[in-house]
Structure formats: C-alpha cells, structure tokens
Amino acid sequence: MDITLIVVLVIALALFFDFTNGFHDTANAMATPIATGAMKPKVAVTVAAVLNLVGAFLSTEVAKTVSGGIIREGDGGVQITPEMIFAGLIGAVVWNMFTWLRGLPSSSSHALFGGLIGAAIVGAGLGSVDFGVVLSKVVLPALLAPLIAGVVGYTATRLAYTITRRRDDKSERGGFRYGQIFTSSLVALAHGTNDAQKTMGVITLTLIAGGLLTPDSGPPFWVVVVCAFAIALGTYTGGWRIIQTMGGGLTEVKPTQGFSAEASTTATVLASSHLGFALSTTQVASGSIIGAGLGRRGSKIQWGTAGKIVVAWFITLPASAAVGAVAALIATLGVTGLVIDAAVGAVVIAGIFVVSRRRPHDQGSAIEVDVAATSVLSRRRARRAVRKGRVDTPASGVEAPFVRMDDPPEPVVAPRGVTTTDDEVR
Amino acid sequence: MIDWSAFVVVALVALFSAAALVSLYSLGLRLLTVEGRTTARTAAGYACFVVCALGVLYGIYLIVPGFHR
C-alpha cells in the first residue's frame, strides 16, 4: 500500500516536472525566431512541441542514475529511495515554477540535481553528495557555458554582418530568417532527445525501486509515451515570460543576430553532448544571445537582466536543494508526511500560478501570442504598427526596447479574433 | 577534476562549426542578392545553401542516437 502510493506520487510529480521542463526550455529554441518574426509565435511553439515529441521517442538510452553521479548512488553508496526522489522533484518543480514566474531562464536539470541533493543530505547525510562532481558538473559549466557560447555567438554575428555588409540599398539580411527556422528546430529536437530521457529515467528507477520492474530493465513503453507527451505539452504551452526575456529582454534581436545566435547554440550544444563536456542548453542559449547582441554595433545589452539570470543560475542548485531538504524532512513522517508534502507542493504551485495570472504576461491562449509578438517588436516596427493601428495589445515592447520583469505592461485585453500584428512582425 | 582538454575541444569545435555555418549561409545570401547576377554566382549561392543543408543533416545525424550507436 505504502509503496504504491509513493510510486504513484513520484510518477505524477515526475510528469509535472517534465511539463515544466518543456515550457521552461521552449525559449532556448524559439525565443529568437519569435523575436525576429522568422516564425509566428504559435507556429514556433507548435514546431518545438512536435520536435520535442519526436525527439523523446528517438532517445534510446535512458539515464542509469538519477543524479548523474552527483549523489553516490548504487554499490557502496546510498540507496536513493522513492521518498528522496519525490522530495527532490518537489524542490525542482517549485524552483522551476518560481524562475518561470520571474521570467528567468534557468537549467531544469540543475533544479532536479539540487532537489535531489537536498533530499539526499536530509535522508542520508552530507557524505552522500559528491561535491567534487557538483563543482565539475554544475558550478564550473555554469561559468564556462555562457563564456563559450558568448564568444561563438559574437564571432558568428560579426562574420555574418561582415559578409553581408551593405553595399547599396539592397539588404539580404532578411534571408537569415529562413535559416533560423532550421537552426532553432535542431535545438528543439536536441532538447527532446536529452530532456525527456531524464524523466523517463526517474520514473523507471522508481518503478525498479518499488519492485514493479526488474532491475536493469529499460523504461516500459507507456513511460516513454507519457513522458514524450508531457514534455511536448509543456513546450506547446510555451513559457512566454522566458521567451520575452530571451527574445527581447536581453537585447533586441535582429534576424542576422538571431540566426547567428541559434547557429552558435546548436553548434555548442551538439559539440558539448558529443565530445564529452556537458553544458546546459539554457545557459548556452543565453550566452549565444548575449554574444550576438555584442556582435552588432549599436545594440544594447540589458546587463541588469543578464545579471539576474546569472544570479538565478547560481542559486538554482542551493534553492531547489533547500526546498528538497524541507520536503524530505516532512517525508520522514511516513505516509502522512508524503501527503503533507504533496498538498503543500500543490498549494505552492497553484499559488505561483495565481500570482502569474495577477501579473499576466500571458492571458488566454489566443491573446498570449499577441502579447509575446508585440513585446518583442523593435521600436521602429512597433511605431509603424501603431501608426497603422495594427497593435491591439501594446505591450511594453512598443515603448521600450525591452521588457522589465519587475513592472510588466498593463494588460490590455484584446478581443479575440482581431487581426494581430503578426504580419507586421514578418 | 575537470577535463580541460575536452573543454577546449568543445569550444574550438563549436566556434569553427558555427562560424563555418554562418559564413556559408551569409555568403549564399550575398551571392544571390548581389547586383549583376551571373549564372556562376547563382550556382555558387545555391551551392552554399546546399552545404548548409548538409550541415543541418549532420546535426540531425548527431542528435538521433539510432543513427550512430
């Protein structure tokens, strides 16, 4: 009875984590094509969702360890119990929701690691965590990923601008939009193959721990299916706040920059995953965008926003660890503790959701795409759109080149079905 | 503790592949929009895009584990 309850709870929570992972990371692939108008917002998230779904089915190798070596699992180490996984997932989900509320792109895997670390420290003591691995797998990559991606993005952007230097009135740079579609799609596909696997691994290991699967067995097909759909649904829902931050909050992205940034993200992510130096996609994507911003003369980087993002990266691990630790502490009460955990977790998540509605960056599925579209218009295009009376939802991008997360625009509710500014964006 | 040689390899490979892809695509755009297009230029422009497309296909090859394991 006991073991069944915990298994069900872990599976439900793992799937919700998969969902938050999806909508947290839509921005990595799709923020720049949405910002430059290469794809309409709805089309972009649909493409990303489909590619995540496909990618999840393509990934054959499911993680053998939950924590990737950060916690001393297995022989001679601690036994990771389903309770620990549950508490860790609560930490990861709560932190993911919080960073989403603040529009901060942070790594979902680091949140998961953090939650598990917190839970493991409470459940099995400080010695269960390999802090050397924490340093080499989480802390240093967090410094290096944006650095590499920034240099690559800067170089690519400078090259692109040099090669397509304007000689007469003609500009060929609009053509970069088509290229963006391909590079962004690659990022989305890579995300699907990597990240859905993690949840599949967590669920499979829980089933093994609960005695419902034999050890060393792969994930059952239904696990693959539900994980694939959870991450695709999350991606389709689209974390518009994070898309705004990465598409317009860091710097104003032009098609040339968008293409260069996305090409850098793709190249860096693929190189890192195939040459044995794992980097977080989220951090690479943010670094590429900053590099691309530095690469265009006259473009401004909002270093305040960039700073907040970096701070979020570094507190992701300790913050989700703290939540995970508290959850693990409550879980020691037994079944009652688990139920309390689940209830408190649900209340916190619901609370974050309610707060997000009060300060809506997204409002109803039809309108939210307009908000996303108008808030990332360049000033010039926005003025033109206003003149033509095409802007129904003058989000802050119309007045300011970037969206501040602290004072979101007054939501102007547009009637559904009104022609949007999508044509202008294109 | 941290594999610096792997890090340098990743950085260089990423730098060169991204630079190559972006350069080729930009060159293709330039060749196809330049004044006074000749057949040779048009062909060269399309050739650039074809090479870019091959790069994207190679990316898909790398992403899909079934292709190389």
Interface residues (C-beta under 8 A of the other chain):
Chain A: G55 L58 S59 T60 E61 G132 L135 S136 L140 L144 I148 A149 V151 V152 G153 T155 A156 T157 L159 A160 I163 T164 R167 D168 K170 S171 E172 R173 G175 F176 G179 F182 T183 L186 L189 A190 T193 F259 S260 A263 S264 T266 A267 T268 L270 A271 S272 S273 H274 L275 G276 F277 L279
Chain B: M1 I2 D3 A6 F7 V9 V10 A11 V13 A14 L15 S17 A18 A19 L21 V22 S23 Y25 S26 L27 L29 R30 L32 T33 V34 E35 C52 V56 G59 I60 L62 I63 V64 P65 G66 R69
